[in-house]
Amino acid sequence: MIHLLKAGVFAISLVVSVVPAAGGEVEIVDAKASSSGGTWRFSVTLKHGDTGWDHYADLWQVIGPEGQVLGERILLHPHVEEQPFTRALSGVAIPDGISEVKIRARDSVHGFSDQEYTVRLD
């Protein structure tokens, strides 16, 4: 009986450990940039299955060609009922000679998504 109970507990924990988190990775749906007064404003639209404070899209970044973080927008709360959602970041200084940047996003469970979104700076 004890062996069956242990086997049952092991089977349950095995099933629980392979079930993916409900929210999945964050997806960058769109991103736009506009210049004003020598700095840039980025508007980024994300989609994520936010489930609440335990799993939500919590950050996006503007990344330069050498991998440097040029700006980041911290998302302070889940957007469970607002999907996809758009947030902006102003005042981003882009060094001369850079014609495009990448946007990357993160969620509180999976970390940074593999997806990067390229934005041309025209």
A tleap script that builds the chain and sets N, CA, C and O, in Angstrom:
source leaprc.protein.ff14SB
mol = sequence {
  NMET ILE HIE LEU LEU LYS ALA GLY VAL PHE
  ALA ILE SER LEU VAL VAL SER VAL VAL PRO
  ALA ALA GLY GLY GLU VAL GLU ILE VAL ASP
  ALA LYS ALA SER SER SER GLY GLY THR TRP
  ARG PHE SER VAL THR LEU LYS HIE GLY ASP
  THR GLY TRP ASP HIE TYR ALA ASP LEU TRP
  GLN VAL ILE GLY PRO GLU GLY GLN VAL LEU
  GLY GLU ARG ILE LEU LEU HIE PRO HIE VAL
  GLU GLU GLN PRO PHE THR ARG ALA LEU SER
  GLY VAL ALA ILE PRO ASP GLY ILE SER GLU
  VAL LYS ILE ARG ALA ARG ASP SER VAL HIE
  GLY PHE SER ASP GLN GLU TYR THR VAL ARG
  LEU CASP
}
set mol.1.N position { 0.824 -1.203 0.000 }
set mol.1.CA position { 0.000 0.000 0.000 }
set mol.1.C position { 0.862 1.259 0.000 }
set mol.1.O position { 0.578 2.210 -0.728 }
set mol.2.N position { 1.909 1.264 0.813 }
set mol.2.CA position { 2.788 2.435 0.880 }
set mol.2.C position { 3.479 2.655 -0.452 }
set mol.2.O position { 3.637 3.799 -0.879 }
set mol.3.N position { 3.905 1.559 -1.135 }
set mol.3.CA position { 4.556 1.698 -2.427 }
set mol.3.C position { 3.600 2.284 -3.464 }
set mol.3.O position { 4.005 3.101 -4.291 }
set mol.4.N position { 2.348 1.874 -3.421 }
set mol.4.CA position { 1.363 2.422 -4.344 }
set mol.4.C position { 1.128 3.896 -4.074 }
set mol.4.O position { 0.992 4.689 -5.006 }
set mol.5.N position { 1.078 4.265 -2.801 }
set mol.5.CA position { 0.882 5.661 -2.432 }
set mol.5.C position { 2.057 6.509 -2.910 }
set mol.5.O position { 1.853 7.588 -3.466 }
set mol.6.N position { 3.282 6.037 -2.699 }
set mol.6.CA position { 4.457 6.764 -3.166 }
set mol.6.C position { 4.446 6.889 -4.681 }
set mol.6.O position { 4.761 7.952 -5.215 }
set mol.7.N position { 4.090 5.825 -5.376 }
set mol.7.CA position { 4.037 5.871 -6.837 }
set mol.7.C position { 2.991 6.871 -7.311 }
set mol.7.O position { 3.213 7.598 -8.280 }
set mol.8.N position { 1.855 6.906 -6.629 }
set mol.8.CA position { 0.807 7.856 -6.989 }
set mol.8.C position { 1.246 9.292 -6.784 }
set mol.8.O position { 0.984 10.141 -7.636 }
set mol.9.N position { 1.907 9.583 -5.678 }
set mol.9.CA position { 2.408 10.928 -5.410 }
set mol.9.C position { 3.459 11.311 -6.442 }
set mol.9.O position { 3.463 12.444 -6.925 }
set mol.10.N position { 4.346 10.388 -6.787 }
set mol.10.CA position { 5.367 10.655 -7.801 }
set mol.10.C position { 4.714 10.963 -9.144 }
set mol.10.O position { 5.121 11.900 -9.830 }
set mol.11.N position { 3.700 10.178 -9.524 }
set mol.11.CA position { 3.027 10.398 -10.803 }
set mol.11.C position { 2.351 11.761 -10.833 }
set mol.11.O position { 2.400 12.454 -11.849 }
set mol.12.N position { 1.724 12.148 -9.737 }
set mol.12.CA position { 1.068 13.454 -9.681 }
set mol.12.C position { 2.092 14.571 -9.783 }
set mol.12.O position { 1.880 15.535 -10.518 }
set mol.13.N position { 3.204 14.459 -9.056 }
set mol.13.CA position { 4.207 15.520 -9.116 }
set mol.13.C position { 4.860 15.571 -10.488 }
set mol.13.O position { 5.237 16.650 -10.946 }
set mol.14.N position { 5.005 14.435 -11.154 }
set mol.14.CA position { 5.570 14.416 -12.498 }
set mol.14.C position { 4.649 15.135 -13.469 }
set mol.14.O position { 5.117 15.917 -14.296 }
set mol.15.N position { 3.354 14.887 -13.384 }
set mol.15.CA position { 2.391 15.547 -14.262 }
set mol.15.C position { 2.393 17.050 -14.021 }
set mol.15.O position { 2.370 17.826 -14.977 }
set mol.16.N position { 2.419 17.469 -12.774 }
set mol.16.CA position { 2.404 18.889 -12.457 }
set mol.16.C position { 3.661 19.573 -12.981 }
set mol.16.O position { 3.596 20.713 -13.441 }
set mol.17.N position { 4.802 18.894 -12.919 }
set mol.17.CA position { 6.044 19.542 -13.314 }
set mol.17.C position { 6.171 19.740 -14.817 }
set mol.17.O position { 6.956 20.587 -15.243 }
set mol.18.N position { 5.437 19.001 -15.638 }
set mol.18.CA position { 5.563 19.166 -17.079 }
set mol.18.C position { 4.462 20.024 -17.680 }
set mol.18.O position { 4.483 20.280 -18.884 }
set mol.19.N position { 3.503 20.477 -16.885 }
set mol.19.CA position { 2.443 21.348 -17.392 }
set mol.19.C position { 3.008 22.760 -17.527 }
set mol.19.O position { 3.501 23.305 -16.539 }
set mol.20.N position { 2.957 23.374 -18.708 }
set mol.20.CA position { 3.509 24.714 -18.870 }
set mol.20.C position { 2.678 25.759 -18.139 }
set mol.20.O position { 1.492 25.556 -17.878 }
set mol.21.N position { 3.310 26.869 -17.816 }
set mol.21.CA position { 2.587 27.972 -17.183 }
set mol.21.C position { 1.526 28.496 -18.142 }
set mol.21.O position { 1.745 28.540 -19.352 }
set mol.22.N position { 0.387 28.890 -17.604 }
set mol.22.CA position { -0.752 29.278 -18.436 }
set mol.22.C position { -0.486 30.509 -19.291 }
set mol.22.O position { -1.048 30.628 -20.380 }
set mol.23.N position { 0.349 31.420 -18.830 }
set mol.23.CA position { 0.549 32.678 -19.534 }
set mol.23.C position { 1.419 32.597 -20.766 }
set mol.23.O position { 1.299 33.446 -21.649 }
set mol.24.N position { 2.296 31.604 -20.862 }
set mol.24.CA position { 3.215 31.523 -21.983 }
set mol.24.C position { 4.188 32.690 -22.000 }
set mol.24.O position { 4.216 33.499 -21.073 }
set mol.25.N position { 4.988 32.774 -23.065 }
set mol.25.CA position { 5.945 33.867 -23.201 }
set mol.25.C position { 5.253 35.107 -23.770 }
set mol.25.O position { 4.241 35.014 -24.465 }
set mol.26.N position { 5.816 36.241 -23.463 }
set mol.26.CA position { 5.285 37.503 -23.963 }
set mol.26.C position { 5.589 37.634 -25.459 }
set mol.26.O position { 6.651 37.222 -25.925 }
set mol.27.N position { 4.641 38.214 -26.203 }
set mol.27.CA position { 4.793 38.428 -27.639 }
set mol.27.C position { 4.771 39.926 -27.937 }
set mol.27.O position { 3.910 40.655 -27.445 }
set mol.28.N position { 5.727 40.373 -28.748 }
set mol.28.CA position { 5.742 41.764 -29.197 }
set mol.28.C position { 4.905 41.823 -30.471 }
set mol.28.O position { 5.279 41.246 -31.491 }
set mol.29.N position { 3.783 42.514 -30.411 }
set mol.29.CA position { 2.844 42.597 -31.524 }
set mol.29.C position { 3.211 43.731 -32.481 }
set mol.29.O position { 3.082 43.590 -33.697 }
set mol.30.N position { 3.670 44.863 -31.925 }
set mol.30.CA position { 3.994 46.024 -32.744 }
set mol.30.C position { 4.911 46.948 -31.955 }
set mol.30.O position { 4.911 46.937 -30.724 }
set mol.31.N position { 5.681 47.738 -32.667 }
set mol.31.CA position { 6.525 48.759 -32.035 }
set mol.31.C position { 6.764 49.870 -33.035 }
set mol.31.O position { 6.998 49.620 -34.217 }
set mol.32.N position { 6.702 51.107 -32.546 }
set mol.32.CA position { 6.917 52.285 -33.384 }
set mol.32.C position { 7.839 53.244 -32.650 }
set mol.32.O position { 7.890 53.269 -31.420 }
set mol.33.N position { 8.571 54.039 -33.439 }
set mol.33.CA position { 9.460 55.041 -32.858 }
set mol.33.C position { 9.263 56.364 -33.564 }
set mol.33.O position { 9.020 56.403 -34.770 }
set mol.34.N position { 9.367 57.455 -32.809 }
set mol.34.CA position { 9.319 58.798 -33.386 }
set mol.34.C position { 10.326 59.664 -32.646 }
set mol.34.O position { 10.539 59.511 -31.444 }
set mol.35.N position { 10.945 60.583 -33.394 }
set mol.35.CA position { 11.948 61.452 -32.775 }
set mol.35.C position { 11.349 62.811 -32.455 }
set mol.35.O position { 10.441 63.295 -33.131 }
set mol.36.N position { 11.895 63.413 -31.390 }
set mol.36.CA position { 11.437 64.733 -30.979 }
set mol.36.C position { 12.504 65.363 -30.087 }
set mol.36.O position { 12.829 64.836 -29.023 }
set mol.37.N position { 13.037 66.485 -30.530 }
set mol.37.CA position { 13.992 67.209 -29.708 }
set mol.37.C position { 15.274 66.453 -29.398 }
set mol.37.O position { 15.862 66.659 -28.336 }
set mol.38.N position { 15.716 65.597 -30.282 }
set mol.38.CA position { 16.975 64.889 -30.079 }
set mol.38.C position { 16.853 63.566 -29.347 }
set mol.38.O position { 17.847 62.856 -29.194 }
set mol.39.N position { 15.652 63.215 -28.888 }
set mol.39.CA position { 15.434 61.903 -28.262 }
set mol.39.C position { 14.305 61.184 -29.000 }
set mol.39.O position { 13.669 61.745 -29.891 }
set mol.40.N position { 14.077 59.958 -28.617 }
set mol.40.CA position { 13.080 59.122 -29.286 }
set mol.40.C position { 12.000 58.680 -28.311 }
set mol.40.O position { 12.235 58.511 -27.115 }
set mol.41.N position { 10.796 58.497 -28.875 }
set mol.41.CA position { 9.653 57.948 -28.131 }
set mol.41.C position { 9.305 56.621 -28.774 }
set mol.41.O position { 9.126 56.541 -29.989 }
set mol.42.N position { 9.208 55.579 -27.959 }
set mol.42.CA position { 8.845 54.250 -28.437 }
set mol.42.C position { 7.480 53.872 -27.887 }
set mol.42.O position { 7.178 54.087 -26.713 }
set mol.43.N position { 6.673 53.311 -28.754 }
set mol.43.CA position { 5.348 52.815 -28.400 }
set mol.43.C position { 5.327 51.330 -28.748 }
set mol.43.O position { 5.463 50.957 -29.913 }
set mol.44.N position { 5.156 50.494 -27.745 }
set mol.44.CA position { 5.283 49.041 -27.922 }
set mol.44.C position { 3.996 48.359 -27.482 }
set mol.44.O position { 3.460 48.632 -26.408 }
set mol.45.N position { 3.512 47.458 -28.345 }
set mol.45.CA position { 2.309 46.677 -28.042 }
set mol.45.C position { 2.715 45.246 -27.743 }
set mol.45.O position { 3.383 44.593 -28.545 }
set mol.46.N position { 2.302 44.765 -26.570 }
set mol.46.CA position { 2.612 43.406 -26.125 }
set mol.46.C position { 1.333 42.594 -25.977 }
set mol.46.O position { 0.250 43.127 -25.736 }
set mol.47.N position { 1.498 41.290 -26.130 }
set mol.47.CA position { 0.397 40.350 -25.885 }
set mol.47.C position { 0.947 39.249 -24.993 }
set mol.47.O position { 1.999 38.673 -25.268 }
set mol.48.N position { 0.218 38.969 -23.922 }
set mol.48.CA position { 0.661 37.945 -22.980 }
set mol.48.C position { -0.542 37.463 -22.190 }
set mol.48.O position { -1.430 38.250 -21.863 }
set mol.49.N position { -0.572 36.224 -21.894 }
set mol.49.CA position { -1.670 35.647 -21.105 }
set mol.49.C position { -1.489 35.921 -19.627 }
set mol.49.O position { -1.401 34.989 -18.828 }
set mol.50.N position { -1.430 37.208 -19.249 }
set mol.50.CA position { -1.258 37.556 -17.838 }
set mol.50.C position { -2.310 36.838 -16.996 }
set mol.50.O position { -3.496 36.838 -17.328 }
set mol.51.N position { -1.855 36.227 -15.902 }
set mol.51.CA position { -2.784 35.530 -15.013 }
set mol.51.C position { -2.961 36.256 -13.688 }
set mol.51.O position { -3.781 35.853 -12.863 }
set mol.52.N position { -2.200 37.319 -13.479 }
set mol.52.CA position { -2.223 38.061 -12.223 }
set mol.52.C position { -0.799 38.364 -11.807 }
set mol.52.O position { 0.127 38.303 -12.617 }
set mol.53.N position { -0.633 38.692 -10.529 }
set mol.53.CA position { 0.677 39.100 -10.028 }
set mol.53.C position { 1.723 37.993 -10.120 }
set mol.53.O position { 2.920 38.281 -10.133 }
set mol.54.N position { 1.295 36.739 -10.183 }
set mol.54.CA position { 2.250 35.627 -10.240 }
set mol.54.C position { 2.836 35.397 -11.632 }
set mol.54.O position { 3.866 34.735 -11.758 }
set mol.55.N position { 2.196 35.934 -12.688 }
set mol.55.CA position { 2.697 35.722 -14.053 }
set mol.55.C position { 2.149 36.808 -14.967 }
set mol.55.O position { 0.981 36.785 -15.354 }
set mol.56.N position { 3.019 37.766 -15.308 }
set mol.56.CA position { 2.593 38.858 -16.189 }
set mol.56.C position { 3.789 39.426 -16.949 }
set mol.56.O position { 4.935 39.260 -16.531 }
set mol.57.N position { 3.511 40.101 -18.078 }
set mol.57.CA position { 4.547 40.810 -18.830 }
set mol.57.C position { 4.992 41.987 -17.979 }
set mol.57.O position { 4.177 42.838 -17.623 }
set mol.58.N position { 6.302 42.044 -17.641 }
set mol.58.CA position { 6.740 43.042 -16.674 }
set mol.58.C position { 7.790 44.035 -17.175 }
set mol.58.O position { 8.222 44.904 -16.417 }
set mol.59.N position { 8.217 43.918 -18.464 }
set mol.59.CA position { 9.267 44.810 -18.935 }
set mol.59.C position { 9.421 44.706 -20.441 }
set mol.59.O position { 9.242 43.633 -21.017 }
set mol.60.N position { 9.754 45.826 -21.085 }
set mol.60.CA position { 10.289 45.781 -22.446 }
set mol.60.C position { 11.464 46.734 -22.540 }
set mol.60.O position { 11.537 47.719 -21.805 }
set mol.61.N position { 12.396 46.434 -23.458 }
set mol.61.CA position { 13.615 47.207 -23.593 }
set mol.61.C position { 13.882 47.588 -25.042 }
set mol.61.O position { 13.469 46.896 -25.973 }
set mol.62.N position { 14.585 48.709 -25.211 }
set mol.62.CA position { 15.107 49.139 -26.505 }
set mol.62.C position { 16.588 48.748 -26.499 }
set mol.62.O position { 17.343 49.166 -25.621 }
set mol.63.N position { 16.997 47.941 -27.488 }
set mol.63.CA position { 18.347 47.381 -27.528 }
set mol.63.C position { 19.093 47.903 -28.751 }
set mol.63.O position { 18.575 47.864 -29.867 }
set mol.64.N position { 20.315 48.392 -28.535 }
set mol.64.CA position { 21.157 48.880 -29.628 }
set mol.64.C position { 21.839 47.740 -30.365 }
set mol.64.O position { 21.742 46.585 -29.951 }
set mol.65.N position { 22.537 48.059 -31.467 }
set mol.65.CA position { 23.143 47.030 -32.316 }
set mol.65.C position { 24.243 46.218 -31.630 }
set mol.65.O position { 24.546 45.107 -32.065 }
set mol.66.N position { 24.830 46.741 -30.593 }
set mol.66.CA position { 25.874 46.006 -29.856 }
set mol.66.C position { 25.303 45.307 -28.621 }
set mol.66.O position { 26.055 44.806 -27.786 }
set mol.67.N position { 23.967 45.276 -28.508 }
set mol.67.CA position { 23.323 44.627 -27.373 }
set mol.67.C position { 23.131 45.513 -26.156 }
set mol.67.O position { 22.664 45.051 -25.115 }
set mol.68.N position { 23.491 46.792 -26.281 }
set mol.68.CA position { 23.362 47.701 -25.146 }
set mol.68.C position { 21.896 48.106 -24.953 }
set mol.68.O position { 21.160 48.318 -25.917 }
set mol.69.N position { 21.496 48.206 -23.686 }
set mol.69.CA position { 20.140 48.649 -23.350 }
set mol.69.C position { 20.126 50.170 -23.431 }
set mol.69.O position { 20.824 50.849 -22.678 }
set mol.70.N position { 19.321 50.699 -24.357 }
set mol.70.CA position { 19.219 52.143 -24.557 }
set mol.70.C position { 18.054 52.745 -23.776 }
set mol.70.O position { 18.040 53.946 -23.504 }
set mol.71.N position { 17.096 51.927 -23.423 }
set mol.71.CA position { 15.946 52.370 -22.650 }
set mol.71.C position { 15.123 51.168 -22.238 }
set mol.71.O position { 15.184 50.118 -22.878 }
set mol.72.N position { 14.353 51.317 -21.170 }
set mol.72.CA position { 13.467 50.226 -20.767 }
set mol.72.C position { 12.239 50.772 -20.079 }
set mol.72.O position { 12.279 51.783 -19.379 }
set mol.73.N position { 11.149 50.069 -20.302 }
set mol.73.CA position { 9.861 50.421 -19.688 }
set mol.73.C position { 9.481 49.285 -18.750 }
set mol.73.O position { 9.218 48.165 -19.187 }
set mol.74.N position { 9.457 49.584 -17.457 }
set mol.74.CA position { 9.036 48.609 -16.460 }
set mol.74.C position { 7.520 48.663 -16.380 }
set mol.74.O position { 6.933 49.738 -16.254 }
set mol.75.N position { 6.897 47.509 -16.453 }
set mol.75.CA position { 5.435 47.402 -16.364 }
set mol.75.C position { 5.103 46.989 -14.934 }
set mol.75.O position { 5.463 45.897 -14.497 }
set mol.76.N position { 4.421 47.860 -14.218 }
set mol.76.CA position { 4.276 47.730 -12.779 }
set mol.76.C position { 3.123 46.852 -12.310 }
set mol.76.O position { 2.983 46.601 -11.113 }
set mol.77.N position { 2.293 46.381 -13.243 }
set mol.77.CA position { 1.155 45.567 -12.826 }
set mol.77.C position { 0.705 44.673 -13.973 }
set mol.77.O position { 1.037 44.936 -15.128 }
set mol.78.N position { -0.051 43.612 -13.666 }
set mol.78.CA position { -0.575 42.741 -14.719 }
set mol.78.C position { -1.649 43.444 -15.551 }
set mol.78.O position { -2.297 44.386 -15.093 }
set mol.79.N position { -1.819 42.966 -16.775 }
set mol.79.CA position { -2.847 43.486 -17.690 }
set mol.79.C position { -3.768 42.331 -18.095 }
set mol.79.O position { -3.906 42.013 -19.276 }
set mol.80.N position { -4.382 41.726 -17.111 }
set mol.80.CA position { -5.214 40.532 -17.325 }
set mol.80.C position { -6.367 40.821 -18.272 }
set mol.80.O position { -6.639 40.028 -19.173 }
set mol.81.N position { -7.038 41.929 -18.085 }
set mol.81.CA position { -8.230 42.259 -18.875 }
set mol.81.C position { -7.933 43.171 -20.070 }
set mol.81.O position { -8.856 43.570 -20.779 }
set mol.82.N position { -6.676 43.501 -20.299 }
set mol.82.CA position { -6.306 44.434 -21.370 }
set mol.82.C position { -5.242 43.780 -22.259 }
set mol.82.O position { -4.045 43.958 -22.033 }
set mol.83.N position { -5.673 43.040 -23.247 }
set mol.83.CA position { -4.749 42.316 -24.135 }
set mol.83.C position { -5.180 42.471 -25.575 }
set mol.83.O position { -6.371 42.348 -25.859 }
set mol.84.N position { -4.275 42.732 -26.495 }
set mol.84.CA position { -2.926 43.218 -26.214 }
set mol.84.C position { -2.980 44.625 -25.637 }
set mol.84.O position { -4.025 45.274 -25.661 }
set mol.85.N position { -1.855 45.091 -25.121 }
set mol.85.CA position { -1.801 46.432 -24.540 }
set mol.85.C position { -0.566 47.174 -25.041 }
set mol.85.O position { 0.442 46.559 -25.391 }
set mol.86.N position { -0.657 48.506 -25.070 }
set mol.86.CA position { 0.426 49.344 -25.581 }
set mol.86.C position { 0.876 50.307 -24.494 }
set mol.86.O position { 0.065 50.929 -23.809 }
set mol.87.N position { 2.197 50.412 -24.356 }
set mol.87.CA position { 2.783 51.379 -23.422 }
set mol.87.C position { 3.929 52.087 -24.136 }
set mol.87.O position { 4.571 51.516 -25.018 }
set mol.88.N position { 4.176 53.331 -23.747 }
set mol.88.CA position { 5.196 54.153 -24.400 }
set mol.88.C position { 6.322 54.488 -23.435 }
set mol.88.O position { 6.180 54.411 -22.215 }
set mol.89.N position { 7.447 54.865 -24.035 }
set mol.89.CA position { 8.613 55.336 -23.298 }
set mol.89.C position { 9.209 56.489 -24.083 }
set mol.89.O position { 9.548 56.332 -25.256 }
set mol.90.N position { 9.339 57.639 -23.452 }
set mol.90.CA position { 9.899 58.828 -24.101 }
set mol.90.C position { 11.290 59.121 -23.558 }
set mol.90.O position { 11.706 58.584 -22.531 }
set mol.91.N position { 12.005 60.000 -24.287 }
set mol.91.CA position { 13.300 60.461 -23.811 }
set mol.91.C position { 14.441 59.487 -24.006 }
set mol.91.O position { 15.446 59.567 -23.299 }
set mol.92.N position { 14.308 58.566 -24.951 }
set mol.92.CA position { 15.364 57.585 -25.188 }
set mol.92.C position { 16.423 58.202 -26.102 }
set mol.92.O position { 16.126 58.599 -27.229 }
set mol.93.N position { 17.645 58.277 -25.613 }
set mol.93.CA position { 18.760 58.825 -26.391 }
set mol.93.C position { 19.358 57.707 -27.252 }
set mol.93.O position { 19.788 56.673 -26.741 }
set mol.94.N position { 19.375 57.933 -28.544 }
set mol.94.CA position { 19.947 56.972 -29.490 }
set mol.94.C position { 21.234 57.583 -30.052 }
set mol.94.O position { 21.198 58.672 -30.625 }
set mol.95.N position { 22.362 56.899 -29.895 }
set mol.95.CA position { 23.624 57.436 -30.423 }
set mol.95.C position { 23.567 57.638 -31.939 }
set mol.95.O position { 22.874 56.911 -32.650 }
set mol.96.N position { 24.312 58.643 -32.419 }
set mol.96.CA position { 24.395 58.917 -33.855 }
set mol.96.C position { 24.863 57.676 -34.602 }
set mol.96.O position { 25.669 56.894 -34.097 }
set mol.97.N position { 24.344 57.511 -35.811 }
set mol.97.CA position { 24.760 56.412 -36.669 }
set mol.97.C position { 23.948 55.142 -36.507 }
set mol.97.O position { 24.125 54.205 -37.285 }
set mol.98.N position { 23.066 55.079 -35.524 }
set mol.98.CA position { 22.228 53.887 -35.342 }
set mol.98.C position { 20.946 54.080 -36.137 }
set mol.98.O position { 20.203 55.037 -35.916 }
set mol.99.N position { 20.692 53.159 -37.068 }
set mol.99.CA position { 19.520 53.285 -37.938 }
set mol.99.C position { 18.388 52.328 -37.563 }
set mol.99.O position { 17.274 52.456 -38.069 }
set mol.100.N position { 18.668 51.385 -36.689 }
set mol.100.CA position { 17.609 50.502 -36.211 }
set mol.100.C position { 17.974 49.964 -34.834 }
set mol.100.O position { 19.145 49.844 -34.473 }
set mol.101.N position { 16.929 49.646 -34.081 }
set mol.101.CA position { 17.079 49.053 -32.751 }
set mol.101.C position { 16.168 47.838 -32.679 }
set mol.101.O position { 15.327 47.621 -33.551 }
set mol.102.N position { 16.348 47.062 -31.640 }
set mol.102.CA position { 15.475 45.915 -31.404 }
set mol.102.C position { 14.721 46.144 -30.101 }
set mol.102.O position { 15.216 46.781 -29.172 }
set mol.103.N position { 13.523 45.610 -30.066 }
set mol.103.CA position { 12.718 45.613 -28.847 }
set mol.103.C position { 12.683 44.177 -28.343 }
set mol.103.O position { 12.461 43.243 -29.114 }
set mol.104.N position { 12.901 44.013 -27.058 }
set mol.104.CA position { 12.723 42.694 -26.445 }
set mol.104.C position { 11.843 42.857 -25.221 }
set mol.104.O position { 11.795 43.928 -24.618 }
set mol.105.N position { 11.149 41.788 -24.858 }
set mol.105.CA position { 10.192 41.863 -23.752 }
set mol.105.C position { 10.388 40.681 -22.814 }
set mol.105.O position { 10.953 39.650 -23.182 }
set mol.106.N position { 9.908 40.862 -21.603 }
set mol.106.CA position { 10.106 39.862 -20.551 }
set mol.106.C position { 8.797 39.641 -19.802 }
set mol.106.O position { 7.973 40.549 -19.688 }
set mol.107.N position { 8.617 38.432 -19.296 }
set mol.107.CA position { 7.530 38.192 -18.348 }
set mol.107.C position { 8.122 37.656 -17.051 }
set mol.107.O position { 9.270 37.213 -17.015 }
set mol.108.N position { 7.339 37.700 -16.003 }
set mol.108.CA position { 7.830 37.413 -14.658 }
set mol.108.C position { 8.116 35.936 -14.402 }
set mol.108.O position { 8.709 35.608 -13.374 }
set mol.109.N position { 7.719 35.040 -15.290 }
set mol.109.CA position { 7.983 33.612 -15.117 }
set mol.109.C position { 9.064 33.120 -16.073 }
set mol.109.O position { 10.022 32.479 -15.641 }
set mol.110.N position { 8.925 33.409 -17.364 }
set mol.110.CA position { 9.827 32.866 -18.378 }
set mol.110.C position { 11.059 33.726 -18.627 }
set mol.110.O position { 11.999 33.271 -19.279 }
set mol.111.N position { 11.077 34.950 -18.126 }
set mol.111.CA position { 12.175 35.859 -18.429 }
set mol.111.C position { 11.993 36.444 -19.818 }
set mol.111.O position { 10.864 36.604 -20.281 }
set mol.112.N position { 13.108 36.769 -20.493 }
set mol.112.CA position { 13.028 37.377 -21.812 }
set mol.112.C position { 12.569 36.363 -22.858 }
set mol.112.O position { 13.021 35.218 -22.879 }
set mol.113.N position { 11.668 36.807 -23.715 }
set mol.113.CA position { 11.201 36.006 -24.839 }
set mol.113.C position { 12.329 35.884 -25.859 }
set mol.113.O position { 13.203 36.748 -25.924 }
set mol.114.N position { 12.315 34.830 -26.644 }
set mol.114.CA position { 13.281 34.669 -27.734 }
set mol.114.C position { 13.012 35.670 -28.858 }
set mol.114.O position { 13.904 35.976 -29.650 }
set mol.115.N position { 11.790 36.174 -28.923 }
set mol.115.CA position { 11.410 37.097 -29.992 }
set mol.115.C position { 12.077 38.457 -29.800 }
set mol.115.O position { 12.141 38.973 -28.684 }
set mol.116.N position { 12.566 39.027 -30.884 }
set mol.116.CA position { 13.015 40.414 -30.920 }
set mol.116.C position { 12.301 41.096 -32.065 }
set mol.116.O position { 12.064 40.472 -33.100 }
set mol.117.N position { 11.956 42.345 -31.909 }
set mol.117.CA position { 11.201 43.101 -32.900 }
set mol.117.C position { 12.088 44.258 -33.357 }
set mol.117.O position { 12.501 45.080 -32.539 }
set mol.118.N position { 12.382 44.328 -34.646 }
set mol.118.CA position { 13.252 45.372 -35.186 }
set mol.118.C position { 12.446 46.620 -35.538 }
set mol.118.O position { 11.391 46.542 -36.168 }
set mol.119.N position { 12.971 47.777 -35.113 }
set mol.119.CA position { 12.347 49.065 -35.403 }
set mol.119.C position { 13.365 49.924 -36.161 }
set mol.119.O position { 14.459 50.190 -35.663 }
set mol.120.N position { 12.995 50.351 -37.366 }
set mol.120.CA position { 13.833 51.267 -38.149 }
set mol.120.C position { 13.652 52.676 -37.608 }
set mol.120.O position { 12.536 53.088 -37.293 }
set mol.121.N position { 14.741 53.407 -37.500 }
set mol.121.CA position { 14.706 54.783 -37.023 }
set mol.121.C position { 14.844 55.699 -38.221 }
set mol.121.O position { 15.953 56.056 -38.618 }
set mol.122.N position { 13.725 56.074 -38.791 }
set mol.122.CA position { 13.702 56.917 -40.000 }
set mol.122.C position { 13.438 58.361 -39.661 }
set mol.122.O position { 13.385 59.205 -40.556 }
savepdb mol mol.pdb
quit
